[in-house]
Amino acid sequence: MPSVCVEELVELEPDLLQALINIEQDAFGRGGMNEWFLPPFARQGRVFVLWVEETDQPVGVAECMRIWDRPHSAYLFGFAIRSDWRGRGLGTIFMQEIIRRLQLAGFLSIELTVSPTNTAALRIYQDKLGFAKIAECPGEYGPGEDRLVLRLDLV
């Protein structure tokens, strides 16, 4: 397993911003973050970046926001590992560190949505990390774009 580092960003340099957008676009296509959304997430939410020692480019990105009506709950808006680094256990390690940091920040739970057909993500969230399905959202992003809502209680 390569040596990894997780960084929490507040500001985004232009080159890093573009590298994170590339990861997002690779993972989510038109649904990925862009130059309009990542900077406010960095300043007003949380943006986590996964680095691997042997590369000078980020290999993962995740964005979190506080749930407005439950301020002790975080919503994982996006989570992506660069496609050429997937399948090496980095997603689990990255998510474990995000969970640890959110716990230290006083959050009591984390929620996210995921496609019911995204078996790799479900394996990480449910099987490895213990997230539980709390709702189904048919057509969340339009016809045929269903999502599951998962939650992990941190206490």
C-alpha positions in Angstrom: 0.0 0.0 0.0 1.5 3.4 -1.0 2.0 6.1 1.6 -1.0 8.5 1.6 -1.8 12.0 2.9 -5.2 13.7 3.3 -5.3 17.5 3.1 -8.2 19.7 3.9 -8.3 22.7 1.6 -9.6 26.3 2.3 -8.2 27.9 -0.9 -7.5 26.4 -4.3 -4.5 27.2 -6.5 -5.5 27.2 -10.2 -3.5 24.1 -11.1 -4.9 22.1 -8.1 -8.4 23.3 -8.9 -8.1 22.0 -12.5 -6.6 18.6 -11.2 -9.6 18.2 -8.9 -12.1 19.2 -11.6 -10.5 16.5 -13.8 -11.0 13.8 -11.1 -14.6 14.9 -10.7 -15.4 15.0 -14.4 -13.8 11.6 -14.8 -15.9 10.1 -12.1 -19.2 12.0 -12.6 -19.2 13.5 -16.1 -21.4 16.5 -16.3 -22.5 15.9 -12.7 -18.9 16.5 -11.4 -17.7 19.6 -9.6 -16.3 22.5 -11.6 -14.6 25.9 -11.2 -17.9 27.5 -10.0 -18.6 25.0 -7.2 -15.3 23.8 -5.8 -14.0 27.2 -4.5 -17.1 27.9 -2.4 -17.1 24.4 -1.0 -13.5 24.9 0.0 -14.3 28.2 1.8 -17.7 27.4 3.2 -17.8 23.6 3.5 -15.0 21.0 3.5 -12.9 19.8 0.6 -10.6 16.9 1.3 -7.8 15.9 -1.1 -6.0 12.5 -1.2 -2.4 12.5 -2.2 -0.2 9.4 -2.8 3.5 9.8 -2.1 4.7 8.6 -5.5 2.7 11.2 -7.5 2.7 15.0 -7.6 -1.0 15.0 -8.6 -4.0 14.4 -6.3 -5.6 11.0 -6.6 -8.9 11.7 -4.8 -11.3 14.5 -3.8 -14.3 14.7 -1.5 -16.6 17.6 -0.6 -18.7 17.9 2.5 -21.3 20.4 3.7 -23.2 20.8 7.0 -26.9 19.7 6.8 -28.8 22.9 7.4 -31.6 21.6 9.7 -29.3 19.2 11.5 -26.0 21.1 12.0 -24.2 18.2 13.7 -24.7 16.1 10.5 -22.4 16.3 7.5 -23.5 15.6 3.9 -20.8 14.0 1.7 -21.6 15.8 -1.5 -19.0 14.2 -3.7 -16.3 11.5 -3.4 -14.0 10.4 -6.2 -10.8 8.5 -6.7 -8.9 9.0 -10.0 -9.7 6.1 -12.3 -6.1 5.0 -12.7 -5.8 4.6 -8.9 -9.1 2.8 -8.2 -9.1 -0.8 -6.9 -6.2 -0.3 -4.5 -8.1 0.3 -1.3 -7.5 4.1 -1.4 -11.2 4.9 -1.3 -11.6 3.1 2.0 -8.5 4.7 3.5 -9.6 8.2 2.3 -13.1 7.8 3.6 -11.9 6.5 7.0 -9.8 9.7 7.4 -12.7 11.9 6.4 -14.8 10.2 9.0 -12.1 10.6 11.7 -11.8 14.3 10.9 -15.5 14.9 10.9 -15.8 13.2 14.3 -13.0 15.4 15.7 -14.9 18.4 14.3 -17.9 17.4 16.4 -20.2 15.9 13.7 -22.6 13.2 15.0 -23.4 11.6 11.6 -22.6 11.6 7.9 -25.1 11.2 5.1 -24.6 10.7 1.4 -26.4 9.6 -1.7 -25.2 6.9 -4.1 -26.5 5.2 -7.2 -28.0 1.8 -6.3 -26.0 0.4 -9.2 -22.6 1.7 -8.0 -21.5 -1.6 -6.4 -17.9 -0.5 -5.7 -19.1 2.5 -3.7 -21.7 0.5 -1.9 -19.1 -2.1 -0.9 -17.0 0.7 0.7 -19.8 2.6 2.3 -22.0 -0.3 3.6 -19.8 -3.3 3.9 -16.5 -1.8 4.9 -17.5 1.4 6.8 -21.0 0.5 8.2 -23.2 3.1 6.5 -26.9 2.1 6.6 -29.6 2.7 4.0 -32.1 5.2 5.3 -34.1 6.1 2.2 -34.5 5.6 -1.5 -34.9 8.5 -3.9 -36.3 7.5 -7.3 -35.4 9.9 -10.0 -33.3 12.1 -7.7 -31.4 13.5 -10.6 -34.0 12.9 -13.3 -35.6 9.9 -14.9 -33.5 6.7 -14.3 -31.2 8.5 -11.9 -32.2 6.9 -8.7 -30.2 7.3 -5.5 -30.0 5.6 -2.1 -29.5 7.8 1.0 -26.9 6.2 3.4 -26.0 7.4 6.9 -23.2 6.6 9.3 -23.7 7.5 13.0 -20.4 8.7 14.5 -21.4 8.2 18.2 
